[in-house]
Amino acid sequence: MLNVKMVQPVKVVCADDLGQTLTEICQKEHYERPLVVTDSFVGSMALVAGAIAALESAGIHVALFDKVKSDPLSGTVDAGVAAFTDHHADSIIAIGGGSSMDVARGINIVRVNGGSIIDYTDPAKPIAHCGGMIAVPTTAGTGSEMSNALVVTDERTSQKLAVLADPATSEYAVLNADLMLTLPPKMTIACGLDAFCHAAEGYLSNLASPITDAICEKVMFLLYNYLPRAVANGQDREARERVMVASTLAGWMLNNAGTIVGHSMAHVLGAKYHIVHGEAVGYALPAVMEFVAPARAKKVREIGQILGAVFPQNAPVEQTAIIAARAFKDFRNRMIGLHPFTDYGISVDEIVSNAQAVVDERFAGNTPRGIDLAAAKQLLLEFGQR
């Protein structure tokens, strides 16, 4: 049976002139009435306003939906579908971070397939092809411009739920480093850690292949070498561009290698306690590396090597895992300056009480060791340790 190990359906454009690039794409694809999906801050940026003006001057009629907020709610997708219908839109331009991409992808799914976005959190629910989405990231972390996934919070239950939809990947991803030059250091750190953990967890995943491994290794290398520069000097365009490219490649790997239990913890705890997602996966990764080391000793060691770790000759697996995890903590804490988890003020007992939800979270199944209740409790006990 044929088993394809690498799929990349998104057309990726690195752009110096955002308005001109979006205009050329719309003209090429004969899109005349795009809906721009974003948040109120990004929608007011001069670069974004200029791009919309360029589209309008070319005779492309734009409507702006700028109601997106962090941890988007299912109702926001519903409102976006209504805005799409009211504008008689024929395409979507998503400009923003992961939340804007998630809402835009949700709008695209519902406007083609009907119903509510929550319906499609059921993996058995069929999704027809949803074309016409142009994704413009303003943060370098989620990789949503390349991903087949979206995460939305069900307003009835306050649960973060994932939708995986190969038919709803972006048609185009437009990368413009100028959009990221003013990203604050705290967001740069969280977004960069998200991208790093996409690559690290994909590297360790049951879904990994030799092809995805090579790309994940390069992503981690780029972020180790350029994320500290982007944090230290946001106007360093070379660093911003390298981090942006790494994030996009990491997003591509989400479709092909997936993520593992670190993202399960982040989804569960993020929804309940509003922990920033990129920070949550960064807090989770050291314990995850040590947990999977018995099944992925060589790969855990290689992550450590990318992070500058030095290992004693013939070091046992447990020692290798500790050294590699320590190298990541040094990168996370000292080199880029992630604040300690204790700043959130959540007790260890409270964190551990979420073990069953972690076991049940869909990405936990990609982990190369089984995640039972005892394993989840141990991982949560070690979550965020300095």
C-alpha positions as CSV (number, residue, x, y, z in Angstrom):
1,M,0.0,0.0,0.0
2,L,1.3,3.4,-1.0
3,N,2.1,5.5,2.1
4,V,3.0,9.1,1.2
5,K,5.4,10.6,3.7
6,M,5.5,14.2,2.5
7,V,2.7,16.5,1.3
8,Q,3.0,20.3,0.7
9,P,0.0,21.8,-1.1
10,V,0.5,25.4,-0.1
11,K,2.1,27.9,-2.5
12,V,4.7,29.8,-0.4
13,V,5.7,33.4,-1.4
14,C,8.4,35.4,0.4
15,A,7.3,39.0,-0.2
16,D,9.0,42.4,0.1
17,D,5.9,44.3,-1.0
18,L,2.8,42.9,0.7
19,G,0.2,44.9,-1.2
20,Q,1.6,44.1,-4.6
21,T,2.0,40.4,-3.8
22,L,-1.6,40.1,-2.5
23,T,-2.9,42.0,-5.6
24,E,-1.0,39.7,-7.9
25,I,-2.3,36.6,-6.2
26,C,-5.9,37.8,-6.4
27,Q,-5.6,38.8,-10.0
28,K,-4.0,35.4,-10.9
29,E,-6.7,33.5,-9.1
30,H,-9.5,35.9,-10.2
31,Y,-10.5,36.7,-6.7
32,E,-12.5,40.0,-6.7
33,R,-14.1,40.1,-3.2
34,P,-11.8,38.9,-0.5
35,L,-12.7,39.0,3.2
36,V,-9.7,40.0,5.3
37,V,-9.8,38.2,8.7
38,T,-7.7,39.6,11.4
39,D,-7.7,41.2,14.9
40,S,-8.3,44.9,15.6
41,F,-4.7,45.6,16.2
42,V,-3.3,44.0,13.1
43,G,-6.1,45.5,11.1
44,S,-5.0,49.0,12.1
45,M,-1.3,48.5,11.2
46,A,-0.1,50.8,8.5
47,L,1.4,48.0,6.5
48,V,-1.9,46.1,6.5
49,A,-3.9,49.2,5.7
50,G,-1.6,49.9,2.8
51,A,-2.0,46.4,1.5
52,I,-5.8,46.7,1.6
53,A,-5.5,50.1,-0.2
54,A,-3.4,48.5,-2.9
55,L,-6.0,45.8,-3.4
56,E,-8.8,48.4,-3.6
57,S,-6.9,50.5,-6.1
58,A,-6.6,47.5,-8.3
59,G,-10.4,47.1,-8.3
60,I,-10.5,44.3,-5.7
61,H,-13.3,44.9,-3.2
62,V,-12.2,44.1,0.3
63,A,-14.3,43.7,3.5
64,L,-12.6,43.7,6.9
65,F,-13.5,41.2,9.7
66,D,-11.4,42.2,12.6
67,K,-13.2,40.5,15.5
68,V,-10.6,37.8,16.2
69,K,-9.2,37.5,19.8
70,S,-6.8,35.1,21.4
71,D,-8.1,31.6,22.0
72,P,-10.9,32.1,19.5
73,L,-14.4,31.1,20.3
74,S,-16.7,29.1,18.1
75,G,-19.0,32.1,17.9
76,T,-16.3,34.1,16.3
77,V,-16.2,31.7,13.4
78,D,-20.0,31.9,13.1
79,A,-19.7,35.7,13.0
80,G,-17.0,35.5,10.3
81,V,-19.2,33.2,8.2
82,A,-22.0,35.8,8.4
83,A,-19.5,38.6,7.3
84,F,-18.3,36.4,4.4
85,T,-21.9,35.9,3.3
86,D,-22.8,39.6,3.7
87,H,-19.8,40.7,1.5
88,H,-20.6,38.0,-1.1
89,A,-16.9,37.1,-0.7
90,D,-15.1,34.7,-3.0
91,S,-11.9,34.3,-0.9
92,I,-10.3,34.9,2.5
93,I,-7.1,36.8,3.3
94,A,-6.1,35.8,6.9
95,I,-3.6,38.3,8.4
96,G,-2.3,37.7,11.9
97,G,-1.2,35.0,14.3
98,G,-2.5,31.6,14.9
99,S,-5.9,32.8,16.2
100,S,-6.6,34.7,13.0
101,M,-5.5,31.7,10.9
102,D,-7.7,29.4,13.0
103,V,-10.8,31.6,12.6
104,A,-10.2,32.1,8.9
105,R,-9.8,28.3,8.3
106,G,-12.9,27.7,10.3
107,I,-14.9,30.3,8.3
108,N,-13.7,28.6,5.1
109,I,-14.7,25.2,6.3
110,V,-18.2,26.3,7.4
111,R,-18.9,28.5,4.4
112,V,-18.2,25.5,2.1
113,N,-19.6,22.7,4.2
114,G,-22.3,24.3,6.3
115,G,-23.2,23.7,9.9
116,S,-21.0,24.8,12.8
117,I,-17.3,24.6,13.2
118,I,-17.8,22.4,16.3
119,D,-19.4,19.8,14.1
120,Y,-16.0,19.3,12.4
121,T,-14.1,18.5,15.7
122,D,-15.5,15.0,15.0
123,P,-12.9,13.2,12.9
124,A,-15.6,11.2,11.1
125,K,-17.3,14.4,9.8
126,P,-16.4,14.8,6.1
127,I,-15.0,18.1,4.9
128,A,-15.1,19.0,1.2
129,H,-12.3,21.0,-0.4
130,C,-12.1,24.6,0.9
131,G,-10.1,26.8,-1.5
132,G,-9.4,30.5,-1.7
133,M,-7.5,31.1,1.6
134,I,-4.4,33.3,1.5
135,A,-2.5,33.3,4.8
136,V,-0.3,36.1,5.9
137,P,1.4,35.4,9.3
138,T,2.3,38.3,11.6
139,T,3.9,36.1,14.2
140,A,6.6,33.4,13.7
141,G,5.4,30.5,15.8
142,T,2.1,28.8,15.0
143,G,2.9,27.9,11.4
144,S,-0.9,28.0,10.8
145,E,-0.3,29.3,7.3
146,M,0.9,25.8,6.4
147,S,-1.2,23.7,8.8
148,N,-4.2,21.6,8.2
149,A,-5.3,22.2,11.8
150,L,-7.2,24.7,13.8
151,V,-8.0,25.0,17.5
152,V,-11.2,26.6,18.7
153,T,-12.8,27.0,22.1
154,D,-16.3,25.5,22.4
155,E,-18.3,28.2,24.2
156,R,-20.6,25.7,25.8
157,T,-17.9,23.7,27.5
158,S,-14.8,26.0,27.5
159,Q,-12.9,23.2,25.9
160,K,-10.2,23.8,23.3
161,L,-11.0,21.5,20.4
162,A,-9.0,20.7,17.4
163,V,-10.1,20.3,13.8
164,L,-7.8,18.5,11.4
165,A,-8.7,19.2,7.8
166,D,-6.4,18.5,4.9
167,P,-9.0,20.0,2.5
168,A,-8.8,23.3,4.4
169,T,-5.1,24.2,4.2
170,S,-4.2,27.6,2.8
171,E,-4.0,28.0,-0.9
172,Y,-1.1,30.6,-0.5
173,A,1.2,31.6,2.4
174,V,2.7,35.0,2.0
175,L,5.7,35.7,4.2
176,N,6.7,39.3,4.9
177,A,9.3,39.9,7.6
178,D,8.4,43.6,7.9
179,L,5.1,42.5,9.6
180,M,7.2,41.1,12.5
181,L,9.7,43.9,13.2
182,T,7.6,45.4,16.0
183,L,6.5,42.1,17.6
184,P,7.3,42.6,21.3
185,P,10.0,40.4,22.9
186,K,7.5,38.4,25.1
187,M,5.5,37.4,22.0
188,T,8.6,36.7,20.0
189,I,9.7,34.3,22.7
190,A,6.3,32.5,23.0
191,C,5.9,32.3,19.2
192,G,9.5,31.1,18.7
193,L,9.1,28.4,21.4
194,D,5.9,27.2,19.7
195,A,7.7,26.7,16.4
196,F,10.6,25.0,18.1
197,C,8.3,22.6,19.9
198,H,6.4,21.9,16.7
199,A,9.7,20.7,15.3
200,A,10.9,18.9,18.4
201,E,7.7,17.1,19.0
202,G,7.3,16.2,15.3
203,Y,10.9,14.9,15.4
204,L,9.9,12.6,18.3
205,S,6.5,11.7,17.0
206,N,5.3,8.3,15.9
207,L,4.4,10.0,12.6
208,A,7.9,11.1,11.8
209,S,9.8,10.0,8.7
210,P,13.4,10.5,7.5
211,I,12.1,13.4,5.4
212,T,10.3,15.2,8.2
213,D,13.3,14.5,10.5
214,A,15.6,16.5,8.1
215,I,13.3,19.5,8.1
216,C,12.6,19.4,11.8
217,E,16.4,19.4,12.5
218,K,16.8,22.5,10.3
219,V,14.0,24.2,12.0
220,M,15.5,23.7,15.4
221,F,18.9,24.8,14.2
222,L,17.5,28.0,12.7
223,L,15.6,28.8,15.9
224,Y,18.5,28.1,18.2
225,N,20.7,30.4,16.2
226,Y,18.3,33.2,15.3
227,L,15.6,33.4,17.9
228,P,17.8,34.9,20.5
229,R,18.8,37.6,18.0
230,A,15.2,38.4,17.2
231,V,14.4,38.6,20.9
232,A,17.4,40.9,21.6
233,N,16.7,43.2,18.6
234,G,13.3,43.1,17.0
235,Q,14.6,45.2,14.1
236,D,17.1,42.6,13.1
237,R,15.4,41.8,9.8
238,E,17.7,38.8,8.9
239,A,16.9,37.2,12.3
240,R,13.2,37.9,11.8
241,E,13.2,36.4,8.3
242,R,15.1,33.2,9.4
243,V,12.7,32.8,12.4
244,M,9.7,33.3,10.1
245,V,10.9,30.7,7.6
246,A,11.6,28.3,10.4
247,S,8.1,28.8,11.8
248,T,6.6,28.2,8.4
249,L,8.6,25.0,7.9
250,A,7.5,23.9,11.4
251,G,3.9,24.5,10.5
252,W,4.4,22.3,7.4
253,M,5.7,19.6,9.7
254,L,2.5,19.7,11.7
255,N,0.7,18.2,8.7
256,N,3.3,15.5,8.2
257,A,4.7,14.6,11.6
258,G,2.2,15.9,14.0
259,T,2.8,16.8,17.7
260,I,2.8,14.7,20.8
261,V,1.9,15.0,24.5
262,G,3.6,18.4,25.1
263,H,0.9,19.9,22.9
264,S,-1.7,17.8,24.7
265,M,-0.7,19.4,28.0
266,A,-0.6,22.9,26.4
267,H,-4.1,22.5,24.9
268,V,-5.7,21.2,28.1
269,L,-3.9,23.7,30.5
270,G,-4.2,26.6,28.0
271,A,-7.9,26.3,27.7
272,K,-8.5,26.1,31.5
273,Y,-5.9,28.5,32.8
274,H,-5.2,30.8,29.8
275,I,-1.6,29.9,29.7
276,V,0.0,31.4,26.5
277,H,0.3,28.4,24.1
278,G,3.9,28.9,23.1
279,E,4.9,29.3,26.7
280,A,3.0,26.2,27.7
281,V,4.7,23.9,25.1
282,G,8.0,25.4,26.2
283,Y,7.3,24.6,29.8
284,A,6.3,21.0,28.8
285,L,9.1,20.0,26.5
286,P,11.9,19.1,29.0
287,A,9.7,16.6,30.8
288,V,8.5,15.2,27.4
289,M,12.0,14.7,26.2
290,E,13.0,12.8,29.3
291,F,9.7,10.7,29.1
292,V,10.2,9.6,25.5
293,A,14.0,9.1,25.7
294,P,13.7,5.3,26.3
295,A,11.9,5.0,23.0
296,R,13.7,7.8,21.1
297,A,17.2,8.0,22.7
298,K,19.1,8.8,19.5
299,K,16.7,11.7,18.6
300,V,16.7,13.1,22.1
301,R,20.5,13.2,22.0
302,E,20.4,14.9,18.5
303,I,18.0,17.6,19.8
304,G,20.5,18.2,22.6
305,Q,23.4,18.4,20.1
306,I,21.5,21.0,18.1
307,L,21.1,23.0,21.4
308,G,24.9,22.8,22.0
309,A,24.9,20.0,24.6
310,V,28.0,17.9,25.0
311,F,27.5,14.2,26.1
312,P,29.9,11.9,27.8
313,Q,31.0,8.9,25.7
314,N,28.6,6.0,26.1
315,A,26.3,8.0,28.4
316,P,23.2,5.9,29.4
317,V,19.8,7.0,28.1
318,E,18.7,8.5,31.3
319,Q,21.8,10.7,31.5
320,T,21.5,11.7,27.9
321,A,17.9,12.7,28.4
322,I,18.7,14.9,31.4
323,I,21.6,16.6,29.6
324,A,19.4,17.3,26.5
325,A,16.5,18.6,28.6
326,R,18.9,20.8,30.5
327,A,20.2,22.2,27.2
328,F,16.7,23.1,26.2
329,K,16.0,24.8,29.5
330,D,19.2,26.9,29.1
331,F,18.0,27.9,25.6
332,R,14.5,28.7,26.9
333,N,15.4,30.4,30.2
334,R,18.8,32.1,29.7
335,M,19.2,32.6,25.9
336,I,15.7,33.9,25.1
337,G,14.4,34.6,28.6
338,L,11.1,32.8,29.1
339,H,9.6,33.9,32.4
340,P,9.1,31.1,35.0
341,F,5.9,29.2,35.1
342,T,5.4,30.2,38.8
343,D,4.4,33.6,37.5
344,Y,1.0,32.1,36.6
345,G,0.4,31.2,40.3
346,I,-1.1,27.8,39.6
347,S,-0.4,25.1,42.2
348,V,1.2,21.8,41.3
349,D,-1.9,19.9,42.7
350,E,-4.1,21.9,40.4
351,I,-2.0,21.2,37.3
352,V,-1.8,17.5,38.1
353,S,-5.6,17.3,38.4
354,N,-5.8,17.6,34.6
355,A,-4.1,14.2,34.0
356,Q,-7.2,12.4,32.5
357,A,-7.8,15.3,30.1
358,V,-4.3,15.0,28.9
359,V,-4.7,11.2,28.4
360,D,-7.8,11.9,26.3
361,E,-6.4,14.7,24.2
362,R,-6.1,13.6,20.6
363,F,-2.4,14.4,20.0
364,A,-1.2,12.3,23.0
365,G,-1.6,9.2,20.8
366,N,1.3,10.3,18.6
367,T,3.7,10.0,21.6
368,P,6.2,7.1,21.2
369,R,5.4,5.8,24.7
370,G,1.9,5.2,25.9
371,I,0.2,8.0,27.8
372,D,-1.8,6.5,30.7
373,L,-3.0,8.2,33.8
374,A,0.3,7.6,35.7
375,A,2.4,9.0,32.8
376,A,0.2,12.1,32.5
377,K,0.4,12.8,36.2
378,Q,4.2,12.5,36.1
379,L,4.5,14.8,33.1
380,L,2.2,17.4,34.7
381,L,4.1,17.2,38.0
382,E,7.3,18.2,36.1
383,F,5.5,20.8,33.9
384,G,7.2,24.2,34.1
385,Q,10.0,23.1,36.4
386,R,13.0,25.4,36.0
